[in-house]
């Protein structure tokens, strides 16, 4: 990794001021940059489609196989439709 002269001078001044080695300062800066990068790439949470359990009336994510409230197993309507088409 190459630094421009002015960036090298700034890093050296910062390290001296804080009593750190230049390599420690670089490591800290790089890890902070990586955290910022990861935070900016975090996907926006999407809304979850909900269904209602016919047994207990709990709200259940539409892709669930079982009700988390009462444990009833849901039928796969998509599989039933595919079987009738054949």
PDB file of N, CA, C and O in Angstrom:
ATOM      1  N   UNK A   1       0.848  -1.172   0.000  1.00  0.00           N
ATOM      2  CA  UNK A   1       0.000   0.000   0.000  1.00  0.00           C
ATOM      3  C   UNK A   1       0.889   1.229   0.000  1.00  0.00           C
ATOM      4  O   UNK A   1       1.792   1.349   0.827  1.00  0.00           O
ATOM      5  N   UNK A   2       0.637   2.131  -0.918  1.00  0.00           N
ATOM      6  CA  UNK A   2       1.414   3.357  -1.006  1.00  0.00           C
ATOM      7  C   UNK A   2       0.605   4.523  -0.486  1.00  0.00           C
ATOM      8  O   UNK A   2      -0.602   4.617  -0.710  1.00  0.00           O
ATOM      9  N   UNK A   3       1.293   5.409   0.214  1.00  0.00           N
ATOM     10  CA  UNK A   3       0.675   6.636   0.702  1.00  0.00           C
ATOM     11  C   UNK A   3       1.297   7.827  -0.011  1.00  0.00           C
ATOM     12  O   UNK A   3       2.485   7.822  -0.335  1.00  0.00           O
ATOM     13  N   UNK A   4       0.500   8.820  -0.243  1.00  0.00           N
ATOM     14  CA  UNK A   4       1.041  10.062  -0.772  1.00  0.00           C
ATOM     15  C   UNK A   4       1.866  10.719   0.325  1.00  0.00           C
ATOM     16  O   UNK A   4       1.659  10.446   1.507  1.00  0.00           O
ATOM     17  N   UNK A   5       2.790  11.574  -0.057  1.00  0.00           N
ATOM     18  CA  UNK A   5       3.663  12.219   0.927  1.00  0.00           C
ATOM     19  C   UNK A   5       2.871  12.969   1.991  1.00  0.00           C
ATOM     20  O   UNK A   5       3.169  12.867   3.181  1.00  0.00           O
ATOM     21  N   UNK A   6       1.866  13.718   1.563  1.00  0.00           N
ATOM     22  CA  UNK A   6       1.104  14.504   2.545  1.00  0.00           C
ATOM     23  C   UNK A   6       0.321  13.581   3.486  1.00  0.00           C
ATOM     24  O   UNK A   6       0.189  13.883   4.673  1.00  0.00           O
ATOM     25  N   UNK A   7      -0.205  12.447   2.964  1.00  0.00           N
ATOM     26  CA  UNK A   7      -0.917  11.498   3.821  1.00  0.00           C
ATOM     27  C   UNK A   7       0.045  10.819   4.794  1.00  0.00           C
ATOM     28  O   UNK A   7      -0.301  10.570   5.948  1.00  0.00           O
ATOM     29  N   UNK A   8       1.254  10.523   4.319  1.00  0.00           N
ATOM     30  CA  UNK A   8       2.274   9.928   5.174  1.00  0.00           C
ATOM     31  C   UNK A   8       2.627  10.890   6.304  1.00  0.00           C
ATOM     32  O   UNK A   8       2.759  10.481   7.457  1.00  0.00           O
ATOM     33  N   UNK A   9       2.777  12.150   5.971  1.00  0.00           N
ATOM     34  CA  UNK A   9       3.115  13.156   6.978  1.00  0.00           C
ATOM     35  C   UNK A   9       1.998  13.294   8.012  1.00  0.00           C
ATOM     36  O   UNK A   9       2.264  13.405   9.209  1.00  0.00           O
ATOM     37  N   UNK A  10       0.752  13.287   7.546  1.00  0.00           N
ATOM     38  CA  UNK A  10      -0.389  13.372   8.469  1.00  0.00           C
ATOM     39  C   UNK A  10      -0.417  12.157   9.397  1.00  0.00           C
ATOM     40  O   UNK A  10      -0.628  12.294  10.602  1.00  0.00           O
ATOM     41  N   UNK A  11      -0.205  10.975   8.832  1.00  0.00           N
ATOM     42  CA  UNK A  11      -0.221   9.748   9.620  1.00  0.00           C
ATOM     43  C   UNK A  11       0.895   9.767  10.664  1.00  0.00           C
ATOM     44  O   UNK A  11       0.686   9.392  11.818  1.00  0.00           O
ATOM     45  N   UNK A  12       2.079  10.207  10.246  1.00  0.00           N
ATOM     46  CA  UNK A  12       3.221  10.270  11.154  1.00  0.00           C
ATOM     47  C   UNK A  12       2.941  11.241  12.303  1.00  0.00           C
ATOM     48  O   UNK A  12       3.244  10.950  13.460  1.00  0.00           O
ATOM     49  N   UNK A  13       2.360  12.392  11.972  1.00  0.00           N
ATOM     50  CA  UNK A  13       2.025  13.401  12.983  1.00  0.00           C
ATOM     51  C   UNK A  13       0.970  12.857  13.954  1.00  0.00           C
ATOM     52  O   UNK A  13       1.087  13.035  15.166  1.00  0.00           O
ATOM     53  N   UNK A  14      -0.054  12.197  13.419  1.00  0.00           N
ATOM     54  CA  UNK A  14      -1.116  11.619  14.245  1.00  0.00           C
ATOM     55  C   UNK A  14      -0.548  10.553  15.190  1.00  0.00           C
ATOM     56  O   UNK A  14      -0.869  10.530  16.378  1.00  0.00           O
ATOM     57  N   UNK A  15       0.305   9.666  14.644  1.00  0.00           N
ATOM     58  CA  UNK A  15       0.893   8.593  15.447  1.00  0.00           C
ATOM     59  C   UNK A  15       1.741   9.166  16.576  1.00  0.00           C
ATOM     60  O   UNK A  15       1.666   8.704  17.715  1.00  0.00           O
ATOM     61  N   UNK A  16       2.538  10.164  16.258  1.00  0.00           N
ATOM     62  CA  UNK A  16       3.397  10.779  17.272  1.00  0.00           C
ATOM     63  C   UNK A  16       2.554  11.446  18.354  1.00  0.00           C
ATOM     64  O   UNK A  16       2.854  11.322  19.542  1.00  0.00           O
ATOM     65  N   UNK A  17       1.502  12.153  17.949  1.00  0.00           N
ATOM     66  CA  UNK A  17       0.639  12.867  18.894  1.00  0.00           C
ATOM     67  C   UNK A  17      -0.025  11.903  19.874  1.00  0.00           C
ATOM     68  O   UNK A  17      -0.175  12.221  21.054  1.00  0.00           O
ATOM     69  N   UNK A  18      -0.422  10.726  19.389  1.00  0.00           N
ATOM     70  CA  UNK A  18      -1.153   9.760  20.216  1.00  0.00           C
ATOM     71  C   UNK A  18      -0.260   8.664  20.798  1.00  0.00           C
ATOM     72  O   UNK A  18      -0.749   7.751  21.463  1.00  0.00           O
ATOM     73  N   UNK A  19       1.044   8.754  20.548  1.00  0.00           N
ATOM     74  CA  UNK A  19       1.977   7.780  21.107  1.00  0.00           C
ATOM     75  C   UNK A  19       1.812   6.386  20.538  1.00  0.00           C
ATOM     76  O   UNK A  19       2.011   5.397  21.243  1.00  0.00           O
ATOM     77  N   UNK A  20       1.451   6.299  19.271  1.00  0.00           N
ATOM     78  CA  UNK A  20       1.232   5.010  18.614  1.00  0.00           C
ATOM     79  C   UNK A  20       2.239   4.822  17.490  1.00  0.00           C
ATOM     80  O   UNK A  20       2.838   5.782  17.007  1.00  0.00           O
ATOM     81  N   UNK A  21       2.415   3.577  17.083  1.00  0.00           N
ATOM     82  CA  UNK A  21       3.231   3.338  15.900  1.00  0.00           C
ATOM     83  C   UNK A  21       2.381   3.626  14.667  1.00  0.00           C
ATOM     84  O   UNK A  21       1.152   3.584  14.724  1.00  0.00           O
ATOM     85  N   UNK A  22       3.038   3.913  13.570  1.00  0.00           N
ATOM     86  CA  UNK A  22       2.301   4.211  12.335  1.00  0.00           C
ATOM     87  C   UNK A  22       1.493   3.001  11.876  1.00  0.00           C
ATOM     88  O   UNK A  22       0.390   3.148  11.349  1.00  0.00           O
ATOM     89  N   UNK A  23       2.039   1.818  12.075  1.00  0.00           N
ATOM     90  CA  UNK A  23       1.330   0.608  11.645  1.00  0.00           C
ATOM     91  C   UNK A  23       0.059   0.402  12.464  1.00  0.00           C
ATOM     92  O   UNK A  23      -0.957  -0.038  11.925  1.00  0.00           O
ATOM     93  N   UNK A  24       0.105   0.715  13.765  1.00  0.00           N
ATOM     94  CA  UNK A  24      -1.098   0.618  14.596  1.00  0.00           C
ATOM     95  C   UNK A  24      -2.165   1.599  14.117  1.00  0.00           C
ATOM     96  O   UNK A  24      -3.348   1.263  14.056  1.00  0.00           O
ATOM     97  N   UNK A  25      -1.736   2.806  13.780  1.00  0.00           N
ATOM     98  CA  UNK A  25      -2.684   3.810  13.275  1.00  0.00           C
ATOM     99  C   UNK A  25      -3.317   3.350  11.971  1.00  0.00           C
ATOM    100  O   UNK A  25      -4.522   3.501  11.772  1.00  0.00           O
ATOM    101  N   UNK A  26      -2.504   2.789  11.083  1.00  0.00           N
ATOM    102  CA  UNK A  26      -3.030   2.292   9.804  1.00  0.00           C
ATOM    103  C   UNK A  26      -4.030   1.163  10.030  1.00  0.00           C
ATOM    104  O   UNK A  26      -5.087   1.127   9.400  1.00  0.00           O
ATOM    105  N   UNK A  27      -3.692   0.245  10.930  1.00  0.00           N
ATOM    106  CA  UNK A  27      -4.602  -0.865  11.224  1.00  0.00           C
ATOM    107  C   UNK A  27      -5.932  -0.376  11.764  1.00  0.00           C
ATOM    108  O   UNK A  27      -6.988  -0.857  11.353  1.00  0.00           O
ATOM    109  N   UNK A  28      -5.885   0.578  12.683  1.00  0.00           N
ATOM    110  CA  UNK A  28      -7.119   1.141  13.238  1.00  0.00           C
ATOM    111  C   UNK A  28      -7.948   1.819  12.164  1.00  0.00           C
ATOM    112  O   UNK A  28      -9.163   1.637  12.094  1.00  0.00           O
ATOM    113  N   UNK A  29      -7.283   2.600  11.329  1.00  0.00           N
ATOM    114  CA  UNK A  29      -8.000   3.321  10.273  1.00  0.00           C
ATOM    115  C   UNK A  29      -8.637   2.361   9.281  1.00  0.00           C
ATOM    116  O   UNK A  29      -9.781   2.551   8.868  1.00  0.00           O
ATOM    117  N   UNK A  30      -7.892   1.327   8.900  1.00  0.00           N
ATOM    118  CA  UNK A  30      -8.431   0.355   7.940  1.00  0.00           C
ATOM    119  C   UNK A  30      -9.613  -0.409   8.525  1.00  0.00           C
ATOM    120  O   UNK A  30     -10.594  -0.663   7.825  1.00  0.00           O
ATOM    121  N   UNK A  31      -9.529  -0.774   9.789  1.00  0.00           N
ATOM    122  CA  UNK A  31     -10.661  -1.500  10.380  1.00  0.00           C
ATOM    123  C   UNK A  31     -11.880  -0.595  10.507  1.00  0.00           C
ATOM    124  O   UNK A  31     -13.006  -1.060  10.328  1.00  0.00           O
ATOM    125  N   UNK A  32     -11.683   0.682  10.811  1.00  0.00           N
ATOM    126  CA  UNK A  32     -12.809   1.614  10.863  1.00  0.00           C
ATOM    127  C   UNK A  32     -13.427   1.799   9.483  1.00  0.00           C
ATOM    128  O   UNK A  32     -14.649   1.876   9.351  1.00  0.00           O
ATOM    129  N   UNK A  33     -12.579   1.871   8.449  1.00  0.00           N
ATOM    130  CA  UNK A  33     -13.093   1.983   7.085  1.00  0.00           C
ATOM    131  C   UNK A  33     -13.888   0.745   6.695  1.00  0.00           C
ATOM    132  O   UNK A  33     -14.926   0.852   6.042  1.00  0.00           O
ATOM    133  N   UNK A  34     -13.406  -0.429   7.093  1.00  0.00           N
ATOM    134  CA  UNK A  34     -14.103  -1.673   6.764  1.00  0.00           C
ATOM    135  C   UNK A  34     -15.466  -1.724   7.445  1.00  0.00           C
ATOM    136  O   UNK A  34     -16.445  -2.162   6.842  1.00  0.00           O
ATOM    137  N   UNK A  35     -15.534  -1.280   8.700  1.00  0.00           N
ATOM    138  CA  UNK A  35     -16.810  -1.251   9.413  1.00  0.00           C
ATOM    139  C   UNK A  35     -17.778  -0.309   8.713  1.00  0.00           C
ATOM    140  O   UNK A  35     -18.947  -0.645   8.527  1.00  0.00           O
ATOM    141  N   UNK A  36     -17.302   0.859   8.326  1.00  0.00           N
ATOM    142  CA  UNK A  36     -18.170   1.811   7.602  1.00  0.00           C
ATOM    143  C   UNK A  36     -18.660   1.216   6.293  1.00  0.00           C
ATOM    144  O   UNK A  36     -19.823   1.378   5.924  1.00  0.00           O
ATOM    145  N   UNK A  37     -17.762   0.522   5.589  1.00  0.00           N
ATOM    146  CA  UNK A  37     -18.137  -0.098   4.319  1.00  0.00           C
ATOM    147  C   UNK A  37     -19.217  -1.152   4.542  1.00  0.00           C
ATOM    148  O   UNK A  37     -20.202  -1.201   3.806  1.00  0.00           O
ATOM    149  N   UNK A  38     -19.032  -1.992   5.556  1.00  0.00           N
ATOM    150  CA  UNK A  38     -20.026  -3.030   5.844  1.00  0.00           C
ATOM    151  C   UNK A  38     -21.359  -2.428   6.255  1.00  0.00           C
ATOM    152  O   UNK A  38     -22.412  -2.920   5.850  1.00  0.00           O
ATOM    153  N   UNK A  39     -21.327  -1.371   7.054  1.00  0.00           N
ATOM    154  CA  UNK A  39     -22.568  -0.725   7.475  1.00  0.00           C
ATOM    155  C   UNK A  39     -23.307  -0.126   6.286  1.00  0.00           C
ATOM    156  O   UNK A  39     -24.536  -0.161   6.237  1.00  0.00           O
ATOM    157  N   UNK A  40     -22.567   0.420   5.332  1.00  0.00           N
ATOM    158  CA  UNK A  40     -23.226   1.027   4.174  1.00  0.00           C
ATOM    159  C   UNK A  40     -23.784  -0.027   3.230  1.00  0.00           C
ATOM    160  O   UNK A  40     -24.702   0.258   2.461  1.00  0.00           O
ATOM    161  N   UNK A  41     -23.239  -1.245   3.277  1.00  0.00           N
ATOM    162  CA  UNK A  41     -23.709  -2.321   2.405  1.00  0.00           C
ATOM    163  C   UNK A  41     -24.827  -3.141   3.029  1.00  0.00           C
ATOM    164  O   UNK A  41     -25.384  -4.024   2.377  1.00  0.00           O
ATOM    165  N   UNK A  42     -25.159  -2.862   4.275  1.00  0.00           N
ATOM    166  CA  UNK A  42     -26.202  -3.627   4.953  1.00  0.00           C
ATOM    167  C   UNK A  42     -27.521  -3.437   4.220  1.00  0.00           C
ATOM    168  O   UNK A  42     -27.975  -2.306   4.046  1.00  0.00           O
ATOM    169  N   UNK A  43     -28.137  -4.528   3.790  1.00  0.00           N
ATOM    170  CA  UNK A  43     -29.387  -4.393   3.049  1.00  0.00           C
ATOM    171  C   UNK A  43     -30.517  -3.851   3.925  1.00  0.00           C
ATOM    172  O   UNK A  43     -30.569  -4.084   5.132  1.00  0.00           O
ATOM    173  N   UNK A  44     -31.391  -3.141   3.286  1.00  0.00           N
ATOM    174  CA  UNK A  44     -32.569  -2.627   3.984  1.00  0.00           C
ATOM    175  C   UNK A  44     -33.488  -3.804   4.253  1.00  0.00           C
ATOM    176  O   UNK A  44     -33.729  -4.625   3.369  1.00  0.00           O
ATOM    177  N   UNK A  45     -33.993  -3.884   5.455  1.00  0.00           N
ATOM    178  CA  UNK A  45     -34.850  -5.020   5.784  1.00  0.00           C
ATOM    179  C   UNK A  45     -36.127  -4.957   4.947  1.00  0.00           C
ATOM    180  O   UNK A  45     -36.751  -3.907   4.797  1.00  0.00           O
ATOM    181  N   UNK A  46     -36.484  -6.106   4.415  1.00  0.00           N
ATOM    182  CA  UNK A  46     -37.689  -6.154   3.593  1.00  0.00           C
ATOM    183  C   UNK A  46     -38.880  -6.533   4.462  1.00  0.00           C
ATOM    184  O   UNK A  46     -38.732  -7.154   5.515  1.00  0.00           O
ATOM    185  N   UNK A  47     -40.029  -6.157   4.011  1.00  0.00           N
ATOM    186  CA  UNK A  47     -41.236  -6.479   4.755  1.00  0.00           C
ATOM    187  C   UNK A  47     -41.557  -7.956   4.550  1.00  0.00           C
ATOM    188  O   UNK A  47     -41.404  -8.493   3.453  1.00  0.00           O
ATOM    189  N   UNK A  48     -41.998  -8.592   5.611  1.00  0.00           N
ATOM    190  CA  UNK A  48     -42.326 -10.013   5.572  1.00  0.00           C
ATOM    191  C   UNK A  48     -43.826 -10.157   5.367  1.00  0.00           C
ATOM    192  O   UNK A  48     -44.632  -9.547   6.070  1.00  0.00           O
ATOM    193  N   UNK A  49     -44.180 -10.981   4.381  1.00  0.00           N
ATOM    194  CA  UNK A  49     -45.598 -11.251   4.154  1.00  0.00           C
ATOM    195  C   UNK A  49     -46.089 -12.213   5.227  1.00  0.00           C
ATOM    196  O   UNK A  49     -45.431 -13.206   5.538  1.00  0.00           O
ATOM    197  N   UNK A  50     -47.243 -11.906   5.782  1.00  0.00           N
ATOM    198  CA  UNK A  50     -47.786 -12.733   6.861  1.00  0.00           C
ATOM    199  C   UNK A  50     -49.092 -13.391   6.453  1.00  0.00           C
ATOM    200  O   UNK A  50     -49.890 -12.829   5.703  1.00  0.00           O
ATOM    201  N   UNK A  51     -49.284 -14.583   6.962  1.00  0.00           N
ATOM    202  CA  UNK A  51     -50.553 -15.297   6.832  1.00  0.00           C
ATOM    203  C   UNK A  51     -51.099 -15.488   8.239  1.00  0.00           C
ATOM    204  O   UNK A  51     -50.412 -15.221   9.225  1.00  0.00           O
ATOM    205  N   UNK A  52     -52.330 -15.948   8.320  1.00  0.00           N
ATOM    206  CA  UNK A  52     -52.957 -16.234   9.609  1.00  0.00           C
ATOM    207  C   UNK A  52     -53.104 -17.747   9.745  1.00  0.00           C
ATOM    208  O   UNK A  52     -53.611 -18.417   8.846  1.00  0.00           O
ATOM    209  N   UNK A  53     -52.658 -18.268  10.868  1.00  0.00           N
ATOM    210  CA  UNK A  53     -52.806 -19.703  11.153  1.00  0.00           C
ATOM    211  C   UNK A  53     -54.291 -19.993  11.361  1.00  0.00           C
ATOM    212  O   UNK A  53     -54.960 -19.299  12.127  1.00  0.00           O
ATOM    213  N   UNK A  54     -54.803 -21.012  10.683  1.00  0.00           N
ATOM    214  CA  UNK A  54     -56.224 -21.356  10.803  1.00  0.00           C
ATOM    215  C   UNK A  54     -56.544 -22.014  12.143  1.00  0.00           C
ATOM    216  O   UNK A  54     -57.703 -22.034  12.557  1.00  0.00           O
ATOM    217  N   UNK A  55     -55.539 -22.549  12.823  1.00  0.00           N
ATOM    218  CA  UNK A  55     -55.758 -23.221  14.103  1.00  0.00           C
ATOM    219  C   UNK A  55     -55.820 -22.237  15.275  1.00  0.00           C
ATOM    220  O   UNK A  55     -56.734 -22.300  16.097  1.00  0.00           O
ATOM    221  N   UNK A  56     -54.832 -21.318  15.345  1.00  0.00           N
ATOM    222  CA  UNK A  56     -54.736 -20.464  16.528  1.00  0.00           C
ATOM    223  C   UNK A  56     -54.833 -18.967  16.208  1.00  0.00           C
ATOM    224  O   UNK A  56     -54.747 -18.132  17.109  1.00  0.00           O
ATOM    225  N   UNK A  57     -55.012 -18.631  14.928  1.00  0.00           N
ATOM    226  CA  UNK A  57     -55.137 -17.243  14.470  1.00  0.00           C
ATOM    227  C   UNK A  57     -53.893 -16.388  14.713  1.00  0.00           C
ATOM    228  O   UNK A  57     -53.992 -15.163  14.778  1.00  0.00           O
ATOM    229  N   UNK A  58     -52.731 -17.012  14.847  1.00  0.00           N
ATOM    230  CA  UNK A  58     -51.478 -16.271  15.012  1.00  0.00           C
ATOM    231  C   UNK A  58     -50.990 -15.790  13.646  1.00  0.00           C
ATOM    232  O   UNK A  58     -51.253 -16.424  12.624  1.00  0.00           O
ATOM    233  N   UNK A  59     -50.278 -14.666  13.642  1.00  0.00           N
ATOM    234  CA  UNK A  59     -49.649 -14.201  12.413  1.00  0.00           C
ATOM    235  C   UNK A  59     -48.397 -15.027  12.175  1.00  0.00           C
ATOM    236  O   UNK A  59     -47.576 -15.200  13.075  1.00  0.00           O
ATOM    237  N   UNK A  60     -48.256 -15.541  10.943  1.00  0.00           N
ATOM    238  CA  UNK A  60     -47.175 -16.446  10.601  1.00  0.00           C
ATOM    239  C   UNK A  60     -46.562 -15.983   9.285  1.00  0.00           C
ATOM    240  O   UNK A  60     -47.301 -15.630   8.365  1.00  0.00           O
ATOM    241  N   UNK A  61     -45.226 -15.973   9.163  1.00  0.00           N
ATOM    242  CA  UNK A  61     -44.616 -15.653   7.871  1.00  0.00           C
ATOM    243  C   UNK A  61     -45.150 -16.594   6.791  1.00  0.00           C
ATOM    244  O   UNK A  61     -45.298 -17.794   7.024  1.00  0.00           O
ATOM    245  N   UNK A  62     -45.435 -16.050   5.624  1.00  0.00           N
ATOM    246  CA  UNK A  62     -46.109 -16.829   4.580  1.00  0.00           C
ATOM    247  C   UNK A  62     -45.289 -18.016   4.081  1.00  0.00           C
ATOM    248  O   UNK A  62     -45.861 -18.950   3.519  1.00  0.00           O
ATOM    249  N   UNK A  63     -43.976 -18.011   4.267  1.00  0.00           N
ATOM    250  CA  UNK A  63     -43.158 -19.132   3.791  1.00  0.00           C
ATOM    251  C   UNK A  63     -42.917 -20.192   4.870  1.00  0.00           C
ATOM    252  O   UNK A  63     -42.110 -21.101   4.673  1.00  0.00           O
ATOM    253  N   UNK A  64     -43.611 -20.083   6.007  1.00  0.00           N
ATOM    254  CA  UNK A  64     -43.434 -21.039   7.104  1.00  0.00           C
ATOM    255  C   UNK A  64     -44.053 -22.387   6.773  1.00  0.00           C
ATOM    256  O   UNK A  64     -45.067 -22.471   6.080  1.00  0.00           O
ATOM    257  N   UNK A  65     -43.423 -23.439   7.281  1.00  0.00           N
ATOM    258  CA  UNK A  65     -43.949 -24.799   7.138  1.00  0.00           C
ATOM    259  C   UNK A  65     -44.800 -25.184   8.346  1.00  0.00           C
ATOM    260  O   UNK A  65     -45.694 -26.025   8.253  1.00  0.00           O
ATOM    261  N   UNK A  66     -44.498 -24.541   9.493  1.00  0.00           N
ATOM    262  CA  UNK A  66     -45.206 -24.813  10.736  1.00  0.00           C
ATOM    263  C   UNK A  66     -45.577 -23.498  11.397  1.00  0.00           C
ATOM    264  O   UNK A  66     -44.923 -22.479  11.174  1.00  0.00           O
ATOM    265  N   UNK A  67     -46.619 -23.517  12.206  1.00  0.00           N
ATOM    266  CA  UNK A  67     -46.991 -22.350  12.999  1.00  0.00           C
ATOM    267  C   UNK A  67     -46.068 -22.296  14.213  1.00  0.00           C
ATOM    268  O   UNK A  67     -45.983 -23.277  14.951  1.00  0.00           O
ATOM    269  N   UNK A  68     -45.376 -21.179  14.443  1.00  0.00           N
ATOM    270  CA  UNK A  68     -44.504 -21.097  15.609  1.00  0.00           C
ATOM    271  C   UNK A  68     -45.285 -21.037  16.926  1.00  0.00           C
ATOM    272  O   UNK A  68     -44.722 -21.284  17.992  1.00  0.00           O
ATOM    273  N   UNK A  69     -46.569 -20.711  16.855  1.00  0.00           N
ATOM    274  CA  UNK A  69     -47.396 -20.587  18.055  1.00  0.00           C
ATOM    275  C   UNK A  69     -47.946 -21.949  18.499  1.00  0.00           C
ATOM    276  O   UNK A  69     -47.748 -22.361  19.642  1.00  0.00           O
ATOM    277  N   UNK A  70     -48.635 -22.638  17.587  1.00  0.00           N
ATOM    278  CA  UNK A  70     -49.299 -23.896  17.975  1.00  0.00           C
ATOM    279  C   UNK A  70     -48.642 -25.142  17.380  1.00  0.00           C
ATOM    280  O   UNK A  70     -48.942 -26.256  17.810  1.00  0.00           O
ATOM    281  N   UNK A  71     -47.756 -24.974  16.402  1.00  0.00           N
ATOM    282  CA  UNK A  71     -47.019 -26.103  15.836  1.00  0.00           C
ATOM    283  C   UNK A  71     -47.711 -26.845  14.719  1.00  0.00           C
ATOM    284  O   UNK A  71     -47.183 -27.846  14.233  1.00  0.00           O
ATOM    285  N   UNK A  72     -48.884 -26.386  14.290  1.00  0.00           N
ATOM    286  CA  UNK A  72     -49.592 -27.076  13.217  1.00  0.00           C
ATOM    287  C   UNK A  72     -48.771 -26.965  11.919  1.00  0.00           C
ATOM    288  O   UNK A  72     -48.165 -25.931  11.637  1.00  0.00           O
ATOM    289  N   UNK A  73     -48.768 -28.059  11.138  1.00  0.00           N
ATOM    290  CA  UNK A  73     -48.044 -28.063   9.872  1.00  0.00           C
ATOM    291  C   UNK A  73     -48.937 -27.498   8.778  1.00  0.00           C
ATOM    292  O   UNK A  73     -50.121 -27.825   8.698  1.00  0.00           O
ATOM    293  N   UNK A  74     -48.358 -26.647   7.937  1.00  0.00           N
ATOM    294  CA  UNK A  74     -49.120 -26.053   6.839  1.00  0.00           C
ATOM    295  C   UNK A  74     -48.971 -26.901   5.595  1.00  0.00           C
ATOM    296  O   UNK A  74     -47.905 -27.459   5.334  1.00  0.00           O
ATOM    297  N   UNK A  75     -50.061 -26.997   4.817  1.00  0.00           N
ATOM    298  CA  UNK A  75     -50.020 -27.690   3.535  1.00  0.00           C
ATOM    299  C   UNK A  75     -49.323 -26.797   2.532  1.00  0.00           C
ATOM    300  O   UNK A  75     -49.485 -25.577   2.554  1.00  0.00           O
ATOM    301  N   UNK A  76     -48.539 -27.413   1.644  1.00  0.00           N
ATOM    302  CA  UNK A  76     -47.932 -26.649   0.563  1.00  0.00           C
ATOM    303  C   UNK A  76     -48.940 -26.565  -0.569  1.00  0.00           C
ATOM    304  O   UNK A  76     -49.109 -27.518  -1.331  1.00  0.00           O
ATOM    305  N   UNK A  77     -49.605 -25.430  -0.679  1.00  0.00           N
ATOM    306  CA  UNK A  77     -50.625 -25.246  -1.716  1.00  0.00           C
ATOM    307  C   UNK A  77     -50.005 -25.287  -3.101  1.00  0.00           C
ATOM    308  O   UNK A  77     -50.634 -25.757  -4.049  1.00  0.00           O
ATOM    309  N   UNK A  78     -48.755 -24.790  -3.229  1.00  0.00           N
ATOM    310  CA  UNK A  78     -48.087 -24.773  -4.519  1.00  0.00           C
ATOM    311  C   UNK A  78     -47.851 -26.188  -5.020  1.00  0.00           C
ATOM    312  O   UNK A  78     -48.018 -26.451  -6.211  1.00  0.00           O
ATOM    313  N   UNK A  79     -47.463 -27.117  -4.131  1.00  0.00           N
ATOM    314  CA  UNK A  79     -47.237 -28.493  -4.530  1.00  0.00           C
ATOM    315  C   UNK A  79     -48.544 -29.149  -4.943  1.00  0.00           C
ATOM    316  O   UNK A  79     -48.563 -29.934  -5.891  1.00  0.00           O
ATOM    317  N   UNK A  80     -49.640 -28.843  -4.252  1.00  0.00           N
ATOM    318  CA  UNK A  80     -50.937 -29.414  -4.604  1.00  0.00           C
ATOM    319  C   UNK A  80     -51.350 -28.943  -6.001  1.00  0.00           C
ATOM    320  O   UNK A  80     -51.875 -29.725  -6.794  1.00  0.00           O
ATOM    321  N   UNK A  81     -51.111 -27.668  -6.297  1.00  0.00           N
ATOM    322  CA  UNK A  81     -51.458 -27.128  -7.613  1.00  0.00           C
ATOM    323  C   UNK A  81     -50.658 -27.797  -8.714  1.00  0.00           C
ATOM    324  O   UNK A  81     -51.189 -28.081  -9.788  1.00  0.00           O
ATOM    325  N   UNK A  82     -49.368 -28.051  -8.450  1.00  0.00           N
ATOM    326  CA  UNK A  82     -48.524 -28.678  -9.466  1.00  0.00           C
ATOM    327  C   UNK A  82     -48.977 -30.105  -9.738  1.00  0.00           C
ATOM    328  O   UNK A  82     -48.955 -30.550 -10.885  1.00  0.00           O
ATOM    329  N   UNK A  83     -49.385 -30.825  -8.706  1.00  0.00           N
ATOM    330  CA  UNK A  83     -49.820 -32.217  -8.882  1.00  0.00           C
ATOM    331  C   UNK A  83     -51.095 -32.288  -9.710  1.00  0.00           C
ATOM    332  O   UNK A  83     -51.248 -33.199 -10.524  1.00  0.00           O
ATOM    333  N   UNK A  84     -52.024 -31.333  -9.516  1.00  0.00           N
ATOM    334  CA  UNK A  84     -53.276 -31.372 -10.265  1.00  0.00           C
ATOM    335  C   UNK A  84     -53.070 -30.972 -11.714  1.00  0.00           C
ATOM    336  O   UNK A  84     -53.844 -31.374 -12.583  1.00  0.00           O
ATOM    337  N   UNK A  85     -52.021 -30.171 -11.991  1.00  0.00           N
ATOM    338  CA  UNK A  85     -51.765 -29.763 -13.370  1.00  0.00           C
ATOM    339  C   UNK A  85     -51.256 -30.922 -14.191  1.00  0.00           C
ATOM    340  O   UNK A  85     -51.529 -30.990 -15.390  1.00  0.00           O
ATOM    341  N   UNK A  86     -50.515 -31.848 -13.573  1.00  0.00           N
ATOM    342  CA  UNK A  86     -49.951 -32.978 -14.320  1.00  0.00           C
ATOM    343  C   UNK A  86     -51.003 -33.960 -14.571  1.00  0.00           C
ATOM    344  O   UNK A  86     -50.748 -34.995 -15.187  1.00  0.00           O
TER     345      UNK A  86
END
